[in-house]
Amino acid sequence: MAKFVNDLVMDAALAAAGPVGSRMTICKAQPVNFADVATQSLMAPVVVVITGPSAGSPSGRQNLMPALADEDVINAATPTQANHVALDDGSTNLLVVTTIANAQDVQDGETMNLTTWTHTVLDPNP
């Protein structure tokens, strides 16, 4: 059976996962809901501008998430691994969580950087 999803459907999903006013936070563990972002955070949330949607790689559609630079580490009195990135709507919803490919140990008084990354919705397998 052939499978097809129109780009408009994938774009709508990406728009819901990255609305205007979304906040990005680097975390020490995967938050399970919006309230848990504050518990797991290693930095103050940053309101970000998300680019997209555009053609995905290797297929589908994607949003480009911006880089973060020189974000002050908080909530890490001892060395703590920064290993997740959370995107939330700033009010009630946890939208996207992903792991950081090159997790690093951080501690209060240090700063963190994060390169750009993509959130991709792949085309369905035939």
Contact map, one row per residue, 1 for C-alpha under 8 A:
111000000000000000000000000000000000000000000000000000000000000000000000000000000000000000000000000000000000000000000000000001
111100000000000000000000000000000000000000000000000000000000000000000000000000000000000000000000000000000000000000000000000001
111110000000000000000000000000000000000000000000000000000000000000000000000000000000000000000000000000000000000000000000000111
011111000000000000000000000000000000000000000000000000000000000000000000000000000000000000000000000000000000000000000000001100
001111101100000000000000000000000000000000000000000000000000000000000000000000000000000000000000000000000000000000000000001100
000111111100000000000000000000000000000000000000000000000000000000000000000000000000000000000000000000000000000000000000000000
000011111110000000000000000000000000000000000000000000000001100000000000000000000000000000000000000000000000000000000000000000
000001111111000000000000000000000000000000000000000000000000000000000000000000000000000000000000000000000000000000000000000000
000011111111100000000000000000000000000000000000000000000000000000000000000000000000000000000000000000000000000000000000000000
000011111111110000000000000000000000000000000000000000000001100000000000000000000000000000000000000000000000000000000000100000
000000111111111000000000000000000000000000000000000010000000100000000000000000000000000000000000000000000000000000000000000000
000000011111111100000000000000000000000000000000000000000000000000000000000000000000000000000000000000000000000000000000000000
000000001111111110000000000000000000000000000000000000000000000000000000000000000000000000000000000000000000000000000000000000
000000000111111111000000000000000000000000000000000010000000011000000000000000000000000000000000000000000000000000000010100000
000000000011111111100000000000000000000000000000000010000000000000000000000000000000000000000000000000000000000000000000000000
000000000001111111100000000000000000000000000000000000000000000000000000000000000000000000000000000000000000000000000000000000
000000000000111111100000000000000000000000000000000000000000000000000000000000000000000000000011000000000000000000000000000000
000000000000011111110100000000000000000000000000010000000000001000000000000000000000001010000010000000000000000000000000000000
000000000000001111111100000000000000000000000000000000000000000000000000000000000000000010000000000000000000000000000000000000
000000000000000001111100000000000000000000000000110000000000000000000000000000000000000000000000000000000000000000000000000000
000000000000000000111110000000000000000000000011100000000000000000000000000000000000000011000000000000000000000000000000000000
000000000000000001111111000000000000000000000011100000000000000000000000000000000000001111000000000000000000000000000000000000
000000000000000000001111100000000000000000001111000000000000000000000000000000000000001111000000000000000000000000000000000000
000000000000000000000111110000000000000000001111000000000000000000000000000000000000111100000000000000000000000000000000000000
000000000000000000000011111000000000100011111100000000000000000000000000000000000000111000000000000000000000000000000000000000
000000000000000000000001111100000000000011101000000000000000000000000000000000000111110000000000000000000000000000000000000000
000000000000000000000000111111100000100111100000000000000000000000000000000000000111110000000000000000000000000000000000000000
000000000000000000000000011111000000000111000000000000000000000000000000000000011111000000000000000000000000000000000000000000
000000000000000000000000001111100000000100000000000000000000000000000000000000000111000000000000000000000000000000000000000000
000000000000000000000000001111110000000100000000000000000000000000000000000000000001010000000000100000000000000000000000000000
000000000000000000000000001011111101101100000000000000000000000000000000000000000000010000000000100000000000000000000000000000
000000000000000000000000000001111101100000000000000000000000000000000000000000000000000000000100000000000000000000000000000000
000000000000000000000000000000111111100000000000000000000000000000000000000000000000000000001100000000000000000000000000000000
000000000000000000000000000000111111110000000000000000000000000000000000000000000000000100111100000000000000000000000000000000
000000000000000000000000000000001111111000000000000000000000000000000000000000000000000000010000000000000000000000000000000000
000000000000000000000000000000111111111100000000000000000000000000000000000000000000000000000000000000000000000000000000000000
000000000000000000000000101000111111111110000000000000000000000000000000000000000000010000000100000000000000000000000000000000
000000000000000000000000000000000111111110000000000000000000000000000000000000000000000000000000000000000000000000000000000000
000000000000000000000000000000100011111110000000000000000000000000000000000000000000000000000000000000000000000000000000000000
000000000000000000000000001111100001111111000000000000000000000000000000000000000000000000000000000000000000000000000000000000
000000000000000000000000111100000000111111110000000000000000000000000000011000000000000000000000000000000000000000000000000000
000000000000000000000000111100000000000111110000000000000000000000000000111100000100000000000000000000000000000000000000000000
000000000000000000000000111000000000000011111000000000000000000000000011111000000000000000000000000000000000000000000000000000
000000000000000000000000100000000000000011111100000000000000000000000011010000000000000000000000000000000000000000000000000000
000000000000000000000011110000000000000000111110000000000000000000000000000000000000000000000000000000000000000000000000000000
000000000000000000000011100000000000000000011111000000000000000000000000000000000000000000000000000000000000000000000000000000
000000000000000000001111000000000000000000001111100000000000000000000000000000000000000000000000000000000000000000000000000000
000000000000000000001111000000000000000000000111110000000000000011000000000000000000000000000000000000000000000000000000000000
000000000000000000011100000000000000000000000011111000000000000011000000000000000000000000000000000000000000000000000000000000
000000000000000001010000000000000000000000000001111100000000001111000000000000000000000000000000000000000000000000000000000000
000000000000000000000000000000000000000000000000111110000000001111000000000000000000000000000000000000000000000000000000000000
000000000000000000000000000000000000000000000000011111000000011100000000000000000000000000000000000000000000000000000000000000
000000000010011000000000000000000000000000000000001111100000111100000000000000000000000000000000000000000000000000000000000000
000000000000000000000000000000000000000000000000000111110000111000000000000000000000000000000000000000000000000000000000000000
000000000000000000000000000000000000000000000000000011111011110000000000000000000000000000000000000000000000000000000000000000
000000000000000000000000000000000000000000000000000001111111110000000000000000000000000000000000000000000000000000000001110000
000000000000000000000000000000000000000000000000000000111111110000000000000000000000000000000000000000000000000000000001000000
000000000000000000000000000000000000000000000000000000011111000000000000000000000000000000000000000000000000000000000000010000
000000000000000000000000000000000000000000000000000000111111100000000000000000000000000000000000000000000000000000000000011000
000000100100000000000000000000000000000000000000000000111111110000000000000000000000000000000000000000000000000000000001111000
000000100110000000000000000000000000000000000000000011111011111000000000000000000000000000000000000000000000000000000001111000
000000000000010000000000000000000000000000000000000111111001111100000000000000000000000000000000000000000000000000000111100000
000000000000010001000000000000000000000000000000011111000000111110000000000000000000000000000000000000000000000000000111000000
000000000000000000000000000000000000000000000000011110000000011111000000000000000000000000000000000000000000000000011110000000
000000000000000000000000000000000000000000000001111000000000001111100000000000000000000000000000000000000000000000011110000000
000000000000000000000000000000000000000000000001111000000000000111110000000000000000000000000000000000000000000000111000000000
000000000000000000000000000000000000000000000000000000000000000011111000000000000000000000000000000000000000000011111000000000
000000000000000000000000000000000000000000000000000000000000000001111110000000000000000000000000000000000000000111110000000000
000000000000000000000000000000000000000000000000000000000000000000111110000000000000000000000000000000000000000111000000000000
000000000000000000000000000000000000000000000000000000000000000000011111000000000000000000000000000000000000001110000000000000
000000000000000000000000000000000000000000110000000000000000000000011111100000000000000000000000000000000000001110000000000000
000000000000000000000000000000000000000000110000000000000000000000000111110000000000000000000000000000000001111100000000000000
000000000000000000000000000000000000000001100000000000000000000000000011111100000000000000000000000000000111111100000000000000
000000000000000000000000000000000000000011110000000000000000000000000001111110000000000000000000000000000011100000000000000000
000000000000000000000000000000000000000011100000000000000000000000000000111110000000000000000000000000000001000000000000000000
000000000000000000000000000000000000000001000000000000000000000000000000111111110000000000000000000000000111000000000000000000
000000000000000000000000000000000000000000000000000000000000000000000000011111100000000000000000000000000011000000000000000000
000000000000000000000000000000000000000000000000000000000000000000000000000111110000000000000000000000000011000000000000000000
000000000000000000000000000000000000000000000000000000000000000000000000000111111000000000000000000000001110000000000000000000
000000000000000000000000000100000000000000000000000000000000000000000000000101111100000000000000000000001110000000000000000000
000000000000000000000000000100000000000000000000000000000000000000000000000000111110000000000000000000111100000000000000000000
000000000000000000000000011110000000000001000000000000000000000000000000000000011111000000000000000100111100000000000000000000
000000000000000000000000011110000000000000000000000000000000000000000000000000001111100000000000001111110000000000000000000000
000000000000000000000000011111000000000000000000000000000000000000000000000000000111110000000000111100100000000000000000000000
000000000000000000000001111000000000000000000000000000000000000000000000000000000011111000000000111100000000000000000000000000
000000000000000000000001111001100000100000000000000000000000000000000000000000000001111100000111110000000000000000000000000000
000000000000000001000111100000000000000000000000000000000000000000000000000000000000111110000111100000000000000000000000000000
000000000000000000000111000000000100000000000000000000000000000000000000000000000000011111111111000000000000000000000000000000
000000000000000001101110000000000000000000000000000000000000000000000000000000000000001111111110000000000000000000000000000000
000000000000000000001110000000000000000000000000000000000000000000000000000000000000000111111000000000000000000000000000000000
000000000000000000000000000000000100000000000000000000000000000000000000000000000000000111111000000000000000000000000000000000
000000000000000000000000000000000110000000000000000000000000000000000000000000000000000111111100000000000000000000000000000000
000000000000000000000000000000001100000000000000000000000000000000000000000000000000000111111110000000000000000000000000000000
000000000000000000000000000000011100100000000000000000000000000000000000000000000000011110011111100000000000000000000000000000
000000000000000011000000000000000000000000000000000000000000000000000000000000000000011110001111100000000000000000000000000000
000000000000000010000000000000000000000000000000000000000000000000000000000000000000011100000111110000000000000000000000000000
000000000000000000000000000001100000000000000000000000000000000000000000000000000001111000000111111000000000000000000000000000
000000000000000000000000000000000000000000000000000000000000000000000000000000000001110000000001111100000000000000000000000000
000000000000000000000000000000000000000000000000000000000000000000000000000000000011100000000000111110000000000000000000000000
000000000000000000000000000000000000000000000000000000000000000000000000000000000111100000000000011111100000000000000000000000
000000000000000000000000000000000000000000000000000000000000000000000000000000000010000000000000001111100000000000000000000000
000000000000000000000000000000000000000000000000000000000000000000000000000000000010000000000000000111110000000000000000000000
000000000000000000000000000000000000000000000000000000000000000000000000000000001111000000000000000111111000000000000000000000
000000000000000000000000000000000000000000000000000000000000000000000000000000001110000000000000000001111100000000000000000000
000000000000000000000000000000000000000000000000000000000000000000000000000000111100000000000000000000111110000000000000000000
000000000000000000000000000000000000000000000000000000000000000000000000100100111100000000000000000000011111011100000000000000
000000000000000000000000000000000000000000000000000000000000000000000000110111110000000000000000000000001111110000000000000000
000000000000000000000000000000000000000000000000000000000000000000000001111111000000000000000000000000000111110000000000000000
000000000000000000000000000000000000000000000000000000000000000000000001110000000000000000000000000000000011111000000000000000
000000000000000000000000000000000000000000000000000000000000000000000001100000000000000000000000000000000111111100000000000000
000000000000000000000000000000000000000000000000000000000000000000000111100000000000000000000000000000000100111110000000000000
000000000000000000000000000000000000000000000000000000000000000000011111100000000000000000000000000000000100011111000000000000
000000000000000000000000000000000000000000000000000000000000000000111110000000000000000000000000000000000000001111100000000000
000000000000000000000000000000000000000000000000000000000000000000111000000000000000000000000000000000000000000111110000000000
000000000000000000000000000000000000000000000000000000000000000001110000000000000000000000000000000000000000000011111000000000
000000000000000000000000000000000000000000000000000000000000000111110000000000000000000000000000000000000000000001111100000000
000000000000000000000000000000000000000000000000000000000000000111100000000000000000000000000000000000000000000000111110000000
000000000000000000000000000000000000000000000000000000000000011110000000000000000000000000000000000000000000000000011111000000
000000000000010000000000000000000000000000000000000000000000011110000000000000000000000000000000000000000000000000001111100000
000000000000000000000000000000000000000000000000000000011001111000000000000000000000000000000000000000000000000000000111110000
000000000100010000000000000000000000000000000000000000010001110000000000000000000000000000000000000000000000000000000011111000
000000000000000000000000000000000000000000000000000000010111100000000000000000000000000000000000000000000000000000000001111100
000110000000000000000000000000000000000000000000000000000011100000000000000000000000000000000000000000000000000000000000111110
001110000000000000000000000000000000000000000000000000000000000000000000000000000000000000000000000000000000000000000000011111
001000000000000000000000000000000000000000000000000000000000000000000000000000000000000000000000000000000000000000000000001111
111000000000000000000000000000000000000000000000000000000000000000000000000000000000000000000000000000000000000000000000000111
